[in-house]
Each structure stands twice: as structure tokens, then as C-alpha cells.
Amino acid sequence: MEYRELGKSQIRVSKLCFGTLTISPLQKDFDINKGASILKSAFDLGVTFFDTAELYGTYPHIREAFAGNTDVVISTKSYAYDKKTAQKSLDKARKDMDRDVIDIFMLHEQESELTLRGHSEATEYFLKMKQQGVIRAFGVSTHHIACVDAATEHDEIEVIHPIFNKRGLGIADGGIEQMSNAIRRAHSAGKGIFAMKPLGGGHMCKTPAQAFDFVLDSEFVDSVAVGMQSEAEVADNCAYFGGNRDVDFAANDIERNVIVHDWCTACAKCVQLCGSEALKLINGKIEIDQSKCVFCGYCAAVCKDFAIKVI
């Protein structure tokens, strides 16, 4: 496994980052023991970097897998927008993962300079906690080129977690060339970059080698977060990221879909949330454009009736 520092943050991570969304209640909904087992299998194969979020509900899985293990780097994120919500989110992360220090704390799904300004009070709190040694680095996650550009101009933002894949799937405000240029500029400015959704949320599971090569060959990407849902998939991906180009990726050949159950009330909260514009309210029903969906599962999190799910 290759290891790199995330920009100027002085945080050293594995090139392969385990994105825990896939094992979460929003997707596969693995119980704590099963989820922890898969996480530990990745660590045993050299993965030291794990990405989560308050939204995912995977803090218990991480705690079970890595309680007392200071050799892992954990990045999490929340939608905190002021001091109160920021403090609540940070306290929850520390308590639920049983970690005194959170390696990377990020603002979740930022869009532009305007959204960064709207979360300035939360940012101030997180930076204060960084000064006190409770957080090692502060960052943002985003599907927007505008946010990458804005974050590049903020010295306090050390790590950026952008969507980045060969086909440009999920980029909300442009194409892959524009996102590549923005990430390159950010990395040149010293930002740590760990990319998300290199397989486009599952759309490129049929051609994983080409999808992984695209991000691995990008010199401005320090690490790549990949969602995994079995020990076999972990083994395949670790082998490939470790330099074995003969992996057959049999475990990665997984079809993903979003389903809407009959009891959906068409409140359209999921439509309002979907940054990929994959969901539409048509004639009183939620319709899904599977070609646009990146299978993040965030729509499921806002459905009070549990009528929508990634499978």
C-alpha cells in the first residue's frame, strides 16, 4: 500500500481510503459486528484511512473496529452551521467513536463561497478546537467545482474531499476537466485532496480498473475514498491500489439501484436534497433517473417514511 501526506496537513494516510457509507444504514445496513469485521480486514491489508460522517451512522462500527487503535486516521463531517451544532457534532463524533482526537473534521456538502460563509460560525468553533488539539485538520466535502475553488482561497481549510471520477458523474456545476483543473490548483496551493466516488457511485463497477487508474494517475490526488461491502472486495481493491494489475475484481461486480416503495407520500424532500438531479416529482410520484444517481443514499436519510433506499 502506498502512503502519502494530505497536503500540508502533516497527516499521513493510505492511498486507499475506506469510505464507510456503503456499510451504513443508508445502504447495506450492516450490523456493528459485520461492519467492523470488514473495516478491520482493510486495516490488516494496509488501509489506515477511513472516511465517515455524522449522517452515515457508522460511528459504532468504527468504534468496534478501532477502539484504542491510534494507527488509523479518521475523517468525519457534519452539516453543522453554528457553534451549538458544531459542538454537538464534534462531541458526538468523539463519544460515539471513543476517540479523544478527530483527525479530520469537515463541513459536509459545501457548494460555494456563499455556503462557506454561511457556516463561518461552525468553522470558527472547529478551528478553535484544532488549536486545542481536539481536531488535527479542518476541511470540506463537496460535489461542486465552485467550492473547490473557494476552499483553495481559505488558508484554514487544509483538506478537500471532492467528487472525482473519470466520467464526471455527480459533479454539480461542470465537467471533469473543470473539476480536474480546480483540484490541481487546490493541491498546488497545499491542500490535501482525497477524492470520493471514483466508481461514480457504482456506475463504473463493470470497469473498475479504468476508473481507478484515472484517479490513481492524477498526481494531485493524495488518497481515494472507495466504498466497500465485503472482505473480498476489500482484498481486490487493496491489491490493485498496492500495484497488482492482475486483479479480476469479481467482488466489485455489483449492480446498484435506488428504489421507491409504494408507501411513498411524495413529499419531495428527497428531490430537494438531490444534488445530482436524479430525482423528480412527476404526476405525484418520485421518479429516478438511475443514470444520474451516484447512489449516495442521502435521499434515504431525509425520508421520514423510509420509502426510498439504495440497494
N, C-alpha and C positions, 0 to 999 in steps of 0.2 A: 504494500500500500504506500502511495506517495503522500507526503505531508507538506503543508505549506502554512505560512503565516497569513492571516487575514489582514491584508494591507498593512497599515502602521499600528494595528491594534496590539501587536505582540502576542496574539493568541494563535497558537499552532494547532492546526486541525488536519484531519484526514481529507484527502481529495474527494472521497465519497462520504457524503453526509446522509444519515438515515432520516428521511422525512416521515414523522410518525402519524401523519394524517391518515394513511391507509389502514392502520390498525385501530383507529379511533371509532367511537360510536357513530361518527358521521359517515363512515364507510364500512369496514369489515366488522366493527364492533367486537373485537376480540376481548375475552376476559383478561384480567390482570396477569394471571399466570402465563397464558398463551402469548400475550403481547410481550411480556418481559422475556420470555424464552427466545423470541425472535430477535429482540434487541440485544440480548446477551450473545447470541450467535454471531451478530455483526461485530460486536466488540472483540470477540475471540478471533475474528478474521482480520482485525486491524482497523476497524472503524472506530474513531474516537469522537466523532462529531454527530450530535443528534439534535434535530430541529422539532420544536413543538409550538404550541400556542395555547393560551387560556381557553380558546374556543374548542380545541380538539378534544379535551377531556382525557388526555393521555398522561397527565402528571402521575397518577397512581402506577401506571405501567413503568414509567421511568424510575420512580422511587423503588419499586420492587426489583428492577433490574440492576440499579446502580447505587443503592443506598451505601454511603461511605466510600464510594469509588471516586477519587479525585482526579483520575486519569481521563475522565470523559469531559467533553465540552458540551454544554447545553445552551442552545439558543431558544428563547421563547418570545412571545409577542402578545400584545393585547390592544384593545380598542380604547384604552384609557385616554381621556381628553382633558382632565384637570388633576389637581393634586390629590383629591379624595379618591378618584377612580384609579389613579396611578399607584397610590399607596396600597389600595385594596388588591390590585393586580399583583404587585410585587410581593406583598405579604402572602398571598395565596400561592404563588409560584414557589416561594421559599419553603412554606409549610408543607404543601402537598407533594413536593419532590424531595423534601428533607435535605435541603441544601442551603447553607448559610450564605453562599455567594452564587449569584446567577451570572454565568459567563457573558452572555449577550442578551440584552433586553431590547425589544424592538417595538415600534409603533406599527400596528398591523394594517395592511392595505391602505397605505398613503397614496395620494393621487397627484399632488402638485404642491407648489409653494403655498397656495392657499390652505390646503389641508394641514401642511406642516405648521403654519401659523395658528390654525385653529386648535392644534394640540400643543401649543407652546407651554402651557402651564404644566402639562404632564411631562413634557420634555425637561423642563426646569427641575422637576422633582427627581426624575431618573438621573439627571446629571449630578444632582446633589448626592444621591445615593452612590453614584460612581465615585465621587470624591471621598465618600466614607468607606469605600471598599466593598460595598454590597453588590455592585454591578461592575463587571470588568470592562464592558464596552457597550455603547449605545448605538442603535441602528433603526432602519426602517425596512419593511417589506412592501413590495409594490408590483402592480401589473402595468404601470404607466411610465412611459419614457419621460414625461414631464417631471415626475417625481425623482427619477434617477438624476436628471439634470439639476433639479432644485437641491437635492441632497448633496450633490457634489460641491455646492457653494456653501454648505454649512459645515464648519470645522468640527462641531460637536458630534456630527453623525460619522461614525467610524466604519460601520458595516452596512452594506446594502444587499438586500435579498430580492433580486428582480426575477420575474418570469423570463425564461430564456430557452428557446428551443429552435431547432432547425427550420421549422415551418412558421415560426412566429405565432403559434397558437396561443390565444389568451392575452396577447398584448392589446391593451385597451385603446391606445391612441396612436397607432402607427404600425410599421412593419419591422421585420427582423433586422434589416440594415440600419434603420434608425436606432433601434434598441442596442444593437452591437456598438454603434458609434458612441452612444450615451454611456454605456458600461465601460467602454475603453477610456473615455475621458475621466470617468469617476475613478477607475483603477489607477490611471496616471496621476491623479490627484492624491493617491494614497489610501483610497477607500478599499476596505476588504469586500470582496464580491463572492457571495455564494448563491449560485443560480438555483431556481426552482423549476419543476416540471420539464425536465429535459425530454421526456417522452410525451409531452403535450397532454398530460393527464391520462395517458393510456392510448391515445390515438396512434402512437408510433410503436406500440408494443410488438408489432409484427416485424419491425425493422430496428431493433434496439441498438445494434452495433453502429449503424449510420447515425442514429440520433445521439448516442453517447460520444461518438467521435467528434461530432460538431462542437459539443461543449468542451470536451477534453482538449481539443486542438485550439481552443480560444485562450490565448496566453493571458488574457485579462480576467479570467475566471479562476478564483482560488480554490473553490470547492463546489460540489454539485449535490443538491439535496434530491434524493431519489426515494420515492415511497416503495416499500417492500412489504409483502404479506406472507412470506414463508421462509423457512431456513434455506430451502433450495434456491429461491430467488435471491436471497442474500448471498449465498455462495457463488452463484453465477455472476452477480454484479461485482462482488469483491474481486473475483478472479479477473474480470475484464478490466476493472479500474487498476488492478495490480499488474497489468501488462499482458495477460493471456488473451490473445486474439482468436483462440480456437473455441471459445465458449459457444454452445449452441442455443443458449437462452430458452430452453424448453419451458422453464418455470415462469418466464416472463410473458408467455403467450396467453394472455388473459383478456378476454373481452369485457369491457365495462359499459354500463348503461345507467341512465337515470330513469327511474320510474315514478309515476304519479298515481297513487292509489285512488280508488273510486270515491273514497270519503273526502277527497279534497274539496274545500269550500270556495276555492278560487279567490282567496283574499288578496292574492298577488304580491304579498310581501317578498316572496322569493324572486319575483320578476324585478321588483325594485332593487333588490340586492345584487342581482347577477351582473357582474362587470363584463362578462363575455357576451351578453345579449343573447344567450342561448334559450332563455325562457320568454314566452309571450303569453298574454292573456287574449285568447281568441274565442269569441262566441261563448263566453262564460266558462272556458276551460283553459287550464295551463297546458301549453304545447311546448315541446322540447325540440330544439334543433341540435341533434347529437353531434353534428359536425363542428359546432361552435363550442360545445360544452368541454371544459377542461376537468370535469369530474372532481371538483374540489370538495363538494358536499356542503358548502356553506349555506346553500339554499335549505338544506335539511335542518340546519340549526335554528332558522327563524320560523319554521313551520310548527305552530302550536298543536297541530293535529297529527304530526308525524306522518304526513301523507306523501312526502317526497323523500327519496333515498337513492344514494349511489350504490349499485350492486356490481 
